[in-house]
Amino acid sequence: MLRFLTAGESHGPELVAVVEGVPAGFQIDLAAINNDLARRQKGYGRGGRMLIEKDEARPVSGIRFGTTMGSPITLVIENRDFKNWTKRMSADPADRGEAKVVTRPRPGHADLAGILKYDLDDIRDVLERASARETTARVAIGGLAKQLLKPFGISVLGYCVRIGANEATTPEDLNIEQLAHLTEDSQVRVANPDAEKKIIAEIDECKRSGDTLGGIVEVVASGLPVGLGSYAQWDRKLDARLAYALMSLQATKGIEFGIGFTAGRVRGSALHDEIGYDRAERRFTRHSNNSGGTEGGMSTGEPLRLRVAFKPISTLMQPLRSVDAKTKEEALGTIERSDVCAIPAAAVIAESVVAFVLAQVFIEKFGGDSLTEVTRNWQGYLEQVRSY
Ligand SMILES: Cc1cc2nc3c(=O)[nH]c(=O)nc-3n(C[C@H](O)[C@H](O)[C@H](O)COP(=O)(O)O)c2cc1C
């Protein structure tokens, strides 16, 4: 079973990811993982933090000569900003006096529920871990996961389809490579230059007025065989597992597969993806993909397509009303150095999380201790489906 844990605070010395269950024999391209980390750092609307960081994953276990060994893989990412926080984030009790205590919770963040739940005096103890800086580790893990999927022709891509008031329509019928080409160079990771201009203008306007922006990202995956996940038990359903993983991301508010909430408004005849059969290819086909590539908790063999809504960032430079947790007096929410809009980054993060879940269900179905064994199982299954 493929699983992971992350550890690390936003301004602590390092972020750590431990991934267990990776079979031996997979080639790991560290540069590709670091490229994903760089993609996560980009995007118009990010704050000053991203100018300080240059995220790079350092493997400290599980990879030898560029190949997985079958043992747990540990990736460590240094927080360069830690050098400015050594006293305030120190593990040494002697440094406690140096730290300014944060007492004004920001509406929309983990601050208030966090201090009450963990009985803490200082909101910093909450926000340091609740921060989306944690997703740096998850992007490194996603980068690794993509390399577990690559030998089997599975690709995953995330991009933005709405930021704030502006929808960025994506041309239909593009494959992942074409979509990547269009969105990768965009400052806001959209496939629509007209929408890009409007989005940048709205981000500028929010920056001027001390406000923040949310948005919607789309993730697509191609090359999936039919039958990943299972209808047999609630926690084995592919769509459910993707939704869980995606909703665990900071600031997520909703998820939809395929035509999503529209499914509640149209008739069955307009919605369900009719079935065909290609005799030459010996495979079942679909006349549409409104389901977004899952039925009954399993992949249909069509491209996966899902959308995730992220709320606007909760730190506002024009702070919202709050209460000082210590004095109980009215106060404004704390201001931390922050992004105005992080949706382009959220697209890379959602892509990474989807890649991990897909690698997880793939290894579950075709699992083995080595790439050779997984490949044999996968090829045998594909032939079984073809000769059905
Ligand atoms: C990529 C990304 C970057 C974020 N950056 C910030 C930030 O700079 N400041 C902030 O207050 N919130 C930021 N957030 C949002 C908070 O992490 C989020 O509001 C908080 O974790 C509570 O979210 P929840 O209610 O969805 O759990 C960011 C979220 C994402 C996905």
PDBQT file of the ligand as one rigid body, heavy atoms in Angstrom, charges set to zero:
ROOT
HETATM    1  C1  LIG A 401      -1.526  27.507  -2.399  1.00  0.00    +0.000 C 
HETATM    2  C2  LIG A 401      -2.155  28.173  -1.230  1.00  0.00    +0.000 A 
HETATM    3  C3  LIG A 401      -1.550  29.266  -0.663  1.00  0.00    +0.000 A 
HETATM    4  C4  LIG A 401      -2.127  29.911   0.416  1.00  0.00    +0.000 A 
HETATM    5  N1  LIG A 401      -1.527  31.025   0.922  1.00  0.00    +0.000 NA
HETATM    6  C5  LIG A 401      -2.108  31.669   1.958  1.00  0.00    +0.000 A 
HETATM    7  C6  LIG A 401      -1.538  32.876   2.473  1.00  0.00    +0.000 A 
HETATM    8  O1  LIG A 401      -0.517  33.356   1.991  1.00  0.00    +0.000 OA
HETATM    9  N2  LIG A 401      -2.169  33.459   3.518  1.00  0.00    +0.000 N 
HETATM   10  C7  LIG A 401      -3.317  32.963   4.070  1.00  0.00    +0.000 A 
HETATM   11  O2  LIG A 401      -3.847  33.529   5.002  1.00  0.00    +0.000 OA
HETATM   12  N3  LIG A 401      -3.882  31.844   3.588  1.00  0.00    +0.000 NA
HETATM   13  C8  LIG A 401      -3.306  31.182   2.554  1.00  0.00    +0.000 A 
HETATM   14  N4  LIG A 401      -3.895  30.062   2.054  1.00  0.00    +0.000 N 
HETATM   15  C9  LIG A 401      -5.165  29.597   2.618  1.00  0.00    +0.000 C 
HETATM   16  C10 LIG A 401      -5.049  28.977   3.984  1.00  0.00    +0.000 C 
HETATM   17  O3  LIG A 401      -4.059  27.986   3.993  1.00  0.00    +0.000 OA
HETATM   18  C11 LIG A 401      -6.420  28.458   4.405  1.00  0.00    +0.000 C 
HETATM   19  O4  LIG A 401      -7.308  29.529   4.451  1.00  0.00    +0.000 OA
HETATM   20  C12 LIG A 401      -6.381  27.828   5.772  1.00  0.00    +0.000 C 
HETATM   21  O5  LIG A 401      -5.551  26.698   5.742  1.00  0.00    +0.000 OA
HETATM   22  C13 LIG A 401      -7.747  27.408   6.233  1.00  0.00    +0.000 C 
HETATM   23  O6  LIG A 401      -8.344  26.704   5.207  1.00  0.00    +0.000 OA
HETATM   24  P1  LIG A 401      -9.522  25.650   5.395  1.00  0.00    +0.000 P 
HETATM   25  O7  LIG A 401     -10.606  26.314   6.141  1.00  0.00    +0.000 OA
HETATM   26  O8  LIG A 401      -9.914  25.302   4.019  1.00  0.00    +0.000 OA
HETATM   27  O9  LIG A 401      -8.888  24.498   6.056  1.00  0.00    +0.000 OA
HETATM   28  C14 LIG A 401      -3.325  29.409   0.971  1.00  0.00    +0.000 A 
HETATM   29  C15 LIG A 401      -3.925  28.268   0.416  1.00  0.00    +0.000 A 
HETATM   30  C16 LIG A 401      -3.365  27.657  -0.679  1.00  0.00    +0.000 A 
HETATM   31  C17 LIG A 401      -4.017  26.442  -1.258  1.00  0.00    +0.000 C 
ENDROOT
TORSDOF 0
